C-alpha cells in the first residue's frame, strides 16, 4: 500500500511537470520594455525629440507568414504563406493612459518601478510585395511612408530586425519596437516576421522554416534598397533569426556578385546570440562579408539556450562556436576575415558585466552594456575599437573584442567623441 502511494505521488509529479511544460510551451507573454541602455544614463545624451509624449511606437513590418483574418483586422499564421505582405504595427508601452513622464523614467533608467509590458495595439496591412519586384499600388504607398519617415529621421539607414524561434507577432514586434524607441524614435525599423510554430516543443520545425524564409528576407532587402531613399540597409538578427539572416544575406551576396555594376545596399550586420549552424554560418559569411560595411557576431560561450540547441542540432552554434568543426580552409578564411574584412567577433563575458546572468541568451536587449553596443554600432557605424570595447586574442589566433570591467568609463569617452563638434578632439569639447 505504501509503495502504491509513492507511485501515485510520483505519477502526479510527472503529470504536473508535463502539464506545466505543455502550458509554458504555448505561453507567449508580451515583451517588457528593456532596461535603459548604459548610453542613456549619460546626462549629456538627449534621448527623445519630437516624439516625446507618445506612448505608441509605430514601426514597419514585412512578413512571409500566411495571411489570416480580414483586411480590416489582419492576422498571420504560424506557417509560410504564398505572398510577402507589408504594413505598419503599433506597439503601446504599458497600459492605456500611462503618462509620458513614467515612460521617460523607465526609458532612461531613473525609475525603480517594474518595467511595463509592450502590447501589440494595431496591425495595418498595406501591401503585397510582388515576387518579381514590381511595385503594386499598396507597395508604392508603403515605400512612400518609409521615405517620409526617413526624411524626418537623422539616421538615413533602415534597420531590418529578424526575430528568433518560438516567437509570436506581438513578441517579435515588441523586440523590434525596442530598437526604434531606444534610438530616440529617430531611425526607421522594419520587422521581418518569419513564421514560427510559437511552441518550443516544435523548435526543429522552426529551424526548417527559418531556412525556407531566407529568400523572402533577401527579397525584402532588395525591395527596400530599390524603392526607398535609405543610404544603407542594416540587419540585426537574434537567435534563430540568424538562420534566416545568414542564409538571406548569402543569397543577396550571390545575387550582387552576378551584377557587379550594382552597389551593395548593405550596411551594418549584427548577429546577436546567433542560433545557426556554425559551419553553415561561416560558409554564408564568405558570400556576403565583402558586400557589407561591417559584421558583428556577439556570443556568450556559456549561453544555455545555445548549449541545448547544440545537442538538438548535433553541431555547435555560431553564438557558441567550436572551431574544431571547421575545415582547414574555412578556419583559415575565418581567421583572415577578422583582418581583411570588417568582421568584429564580440565575446560577451558575463563575469565582466554587472548583473548579467552567466547563461544569458537574451543579452542584446536585457543588458544595458550590450544594448548600448548594438545602438552605437547601428547608428554610428563605429568599429569595435571605437565603441569602448577591449581587444583579446584566442589561443587559436583569432582576434576578438569584449567588454572590459571599465566599459562605462570607456563609453563616456565614446559619447564625448560623438557629441564633439566636427573636427574637434573629444577632450577639447567644453574648453
Secondary structure as the mmCIF struct_conf table of DSSP 4:
data_model
#
loop_
_struct_conf.conf_type_id
_struct_conf.id
_struct_conf.beg_label_comp_id
_struct_conf.beg_label_asym_id
_struct_conf.beg_label_seq_id
_struct_conf.end_label_comp_id
_struct_conf.end_label_asym_id
_struct_conf.end_label_seq_id
HELX_RH_AL_P HELX_RH_AL_P1 UNK A 2 UNK A 26
HELX_LH_PP_P HELX_LH_PP_P1 UNK A 29 UNK A 30
STRN STRN1 UNK A 31 UNK A 32
HELX_LH_PP_P HELX_LH_PP_P2 UNK A 33 UNK A 37
HELX_RH_3T_P HELX_RH_3T_P1 UNK A 38 UNK A 41
BEND BEND1 UNK A 42 UNK A 42
TURN_TY1_P TURN_TY1_P1 UNK A 43 UNK A 44
TURN_TY1_P TURN_TY1_P2 UNK A 50 UNK A 53
STRN STRN2 UNK A 56 UNK A 69
BEND BEND2 UNK A 71 UNK A 73
STRN STRN3 UNK A 74 UNK A 93
BEND BEND3 UNK A 94 UNK A 95
TURN_TY1_P TURN_TY1_P3 UNK A 96 UNK A 97
HELX_RH_AL_P HELX_RH_AL_P2 UNK A 100 UNK A 108
TURN_TY1_P TURN_TY1_P4 UNK A 109 UNK A 109
BEND BEND4 UNK A 113 UNK A 113
HELX_LH_PP_P HELX_LH_PP_P3 UNK A 114 UNK A 116
STRN STRN4 UNK A 117 UNK A 129
TURN_TY1_P TURN_TY1_P5 UNK A 131 UNK A 132
HELX_LH_PP_P HELX_LH_PP_P4 UNK A 134 UNK A 136
HELX_RH_AL_P HELX_RH_AL_P3 UNK A 137 UNK A 152
BEND BEND5 UNK A 154 UNK A 154
BEND BEND6 UNK A 157 UNK A 157
STRN STRN5 UNK A 158 UNK A 162
BEND BEND7 UNK A 165 UNK A 166
HELX_RH_AL_P HELX_RH_AL_P4 UNK A 169 UNK A 181
TURN_TY1_P TURN_TY1_P6 UNK A 182 UNK A 185
BEND BEND8 UNK A 187 UNK A 187
STRN STRN6 UNK A 188 UNK A 193
BEND BEND9 UNK A 198 UNK A 198
HELX_RH_3T_P HELX_RH_3T_P2 UNK A 200 UNK A 202
HELX_RH_AL_P HELX_RH_AL_P5 UNK A 203 UNK A 227
BEND BEND10 UNK A 228 UNK A 228
BEND BEND11 UNK A 231 UNK A 231
STRN STRN7 UNK A 233 UNK A 238
TURN_TY1_P TURN_TY1_P7 UNK A 239 UNK A 240
HELX_RH_AL_P HELX_RH_AL_P6 UNK A 241 UNK A 257
TURN_TY1_P TURN_TY1_P8 UNK A 258 UNK A 258
TURN_TY1_P TURN_TY1_P9 UNK A 260 UNK A 261
BEND BEND12 UNK A 262 UNK A 262
HELX_LH_PP_P HELX_LH_PP_P5 UNK A 263 UNK A 264
STRN STRN8 UNK A 266 UNK A 272
BEND BEND13 UNK A 273 UNK A 273
BEND BEND14 UNK A 276 UNK A 276
STRN STRN9 UNK A 277 UNK A 277
HELX_RH_AL_P HELX_RH_AL_P7 UNK A 278 UNK A 288
HELX_RH_3T_P HELX_RH_3T_P3 UNK A 289 UNK A 291
BEND BEND15 UNK A 292 UNK A 293
STRN STRN10 UNK A 294 UNK A 299
TURN_TY1_P TURN_TY1_P10 UNK A 301 UNK A 302
HELX_RH_AL_P HELX_RH_AL_P8 UNK A 304 UNK A 313
TURN_TY1_P TURN_TY1_P11 UNK A 314 UNK A 314
BEND BEND16 UNK A 315 UNK A 315
STRN STRN11 UNK A 317 UNK A 317
TURN_TY1_P TURN_TY1_P12 UNK A 318 UNK A 319
STRN STRN12 UNK A 320 UNK A 320
HELX_RH_3T_P HELX_RH_3T_P4 UNK A 323 UNK A 325
BEND BEND17 UNK A 326 UNK A 326
HELX_RH_AL_P HELX_RH_AL_P9 UNK A 328 UNK A 340
BEND BEND18 UNK A 341 UNK A 341
STRN STRN13 UNK A 343 UNK A 347
HELX_RH_3T_P HELX_RH_3T_P5 UNK A 350 UNK A 352
BEND BEND19 UNK A 353 UNK A 353
TURN_TY1_P TURN_TY1_P13 UNK A 354 UNK A 355
TURN_TY1_P TURN_TY1_P14 UNK A 358 UNK A 359
BEND BEND20 UNK A 361 UNK A 361
HELX_RH_AL_P HELX_RH_AL_P10 UNK A 363 UNK A 366
HELX_RH_AL_P HELX_RH_AL_P11 UNK A 368 UNK A 380
HELX_RH_3T_P HELX_RH_3T_P6 UNK A 384 UNK A 386
TURN_TY1_P TURN_TY1_P15 UNK A 387 UNK A 388
STRN STRN14 UNK A 390 UNK A 393
TURN_TY1_P TURN_TY1_P16 UNK A 395 UNK A 396
BEND BEND21 UNK A 397 UNK A 397
STRN STRN15 UNK A 399 UNK A 402
TURN_TY1_P TURN_TY1_P17 UNK A 405 UNK A 406
HELX_RH_AL_P HELX_RH_AL_P12 UNK A 407 UNK A 419
BEND BEND22 UNK A 420 UNK A 420
HELX_LH_PP_P HELX_LH_PP_P6 UNK A 421 UNK A 421
TURN_TY1_P TURN_TY1_P18 UNK A 422 UNK A 423
HELX_RH_3T_P HELX_RH_3T_P7 UNK A 426 UNK A 428
TURN_TY1_P TURN_TY1_P19 UNK A 429 UNK A 430
#
